[in-house]
Amino acid sequence: MKKLSGAGQLKRWMAREKLNQTQACRRLEMPESMFSRIVRGLSNPGLKVASKIERLTGIPMNAWIDDSVERSA
């Protein structure tokens, strides 16, 4: 079974918490432009932001590792 991407897990967390994008940004204390790129899968968070996301949502930091990187390791 394919694991859900970090962006997919973030969307699931928003649905579970009944948060829209603005509310999620406030809770995660990040700019909407950054959050939008992350939730749409256009960019991955850096280490510091991934750590904050994990702490506040439970989404593990390794959810943001691209599958192609994992396969080549």
C-alpha positions as a LaTeX table, in Angstrom:
\begin{tabular}{lrrr}
\hline
Residue & $x$ (\AA) & $y$ (\AA) & $z$ (\AA) \\
\hline
Met1 & 0.00 & 0.00 & 0.00 \\
Lys2 & 1.38 & 3.40 & $-1.00$ \\
Lys3 & 1.93 & 5.80 & 1.87 \\
Leu4 & 0.09 & 9.10 & 1.81 \\
Ser5 & 2.31 & 12.05 & 0.87 \\
Gly6 & 3.07 & 14.78 & 3.38 \\
Ala7 & 0.71 & 17.09 & 1.50 \\
Gly8 & $-2.00$ & 14.41 & 1.55 \\
Gln9 & $-1.53$ & 13.90 & 5.28 \\
Leu10 & $-1.70$ & 17.67 & 5.82 \\
Lys11 & $-4.98$ & 17.85 & 3.90 \\
Arg12 & $-6.34$ & 14.94 & 5.95 \\
Trp13 & $-5.29$ & 16.72 & 9.18 \\
Met14 & $-7.08$ & 19.91 & 8.04 \\
Ala15 & $-10.26$ & 17.93 & 7.32 \\
Arg16 & $-10.08$ & 16.10 & 10.63 \\
Glu17 & $-9.58$ & 19.38 & 12.52 \\
Lys18 & $-12.21$ & 21.14 & 10.35 \\
Leu19 & $-9.75$ & 23.87 & 9.38 \\
Asn20 & $-9.66$ & 25.96 & 6.25 \\
Gln21 & $-6.29$ & 27.05 & 4.86 \\
Thr22 & $-6.22$ & 30.35 & 6.76 \\
Gln23 & $-7.00$ & 28.64 & 10.05 \\
Ala24 & $-4.38$ & 25.95 & 9.44 \\
Cys25 & $-1.76$ & 28.63 & 8.67 \\
Arg26 & $-2.53$ & 30.38 & 11.93 \\
Arg27 & $-2.30$ & 27.16 & 13.91 \\
Leu28 & 1.01 & 26.26 & 12.26 \\
Glu29 & 2.25 & 29.86 & 12.47 \\
Met30 & 3.38 & 30.09 & 8.88 \\
Pro31 & 2.69 & 32.43 & 5.98 \\
Glu32 & $-0.23$ & 31.44 & 3.74 \\
Ser33 & 1.97 & 31.52 & 0.65 \\
Met34 & 4.35 & 28.94 & 2.16 \\
Phe35 & 1.51 & 26.77 & 3.44 \\
Ser36 & $-0.26$ & 26.88 & 0.08 \\
Arg37 & 2.84 & 25.59 & $-1.76$ \\
Ile38 & 3.31 & 22.82 & 0.82 \\
Val39 & $-0.32$ & 21.65 & 0.90 \\
Arg40 & $-0.49$ & 21.62 & $-2.92$ \\
Gly41 & 2.66 & 19.50 & $-3.07$ \\
Leu42 & 4.63 & 22.16 & $-4.95$ \\
Ser43 & 7.35 & 22.31 & $-2.31$ \\
Asn44 & 8.38 & 20.45 & 0.80 \\
Pro45 & 9.02 & 22.13 & 4.13 \\
Gly46 & 12.55 & 22.55 & 5.36 \\
Leu47 & 13.76 & 20.72 & 8.45 \\
Lys48 & 12.66 & 23.41 & 10.91 \\
Val49 & 9.16 & 23.72 & 9.41 \\
Ala50 & 8.76 & 19.94 & 9.06 \\
Ser51 & 9.67 & 19.59 & 12.73 \\
Lys52 & 7.04 & 22.18 & 13.68 \\
Ile53 & 4.43 & 20.44 & 11.51 \\
Glu54 & 5.23 & 17.12 & 13.19 \\
Arg55 & 4.98 & 18.64 & 16.66 \\
Leu56 & 1.64 & 20.34 & 15.97 \\
Thr57 & $-0.07$ & 17.80 & 13.69 \\
Gly58 & 1.60 & 14.45 & 14.33 \\
Ile59 & 2.61 & 14.18 & 10.65 \\
Pro60 & 6.10 & 12.62 & 10.77 \\
Met61 & 8.98 & 14.55 & 9.28 \\
Asn62 & 9.80 & 11.66 & 6.94 \\
Ala63 & 6.41 & 12.17 & 5.21 \\
Trp64 & 8.07 & 14.98 & 3.28 \\
Ile65 & 10.84 & 12.80 & 1.84 \\
Asp66 & 10.25 & 12.23 & $-1.85$ \\
Asp67 & 9.77 & 8.53 & $-2.69$ \\
Ser68 & 12.37 & 8.77 & $-5.46$ \\
Val69 & 14.97 & 9.88 & $-2.88$ \\
Glu70 & 14.08 & 6.95 & $-0.62$ \\
Arg71 & 14.43 & 4.44 & $-3.49$ \\
Ser72 & 17.87 & 5.72 & $-4.48$ \\
Ala73 & 19.25 & 5.53 & $-0.93$ \\
\hline
\end{tabular}
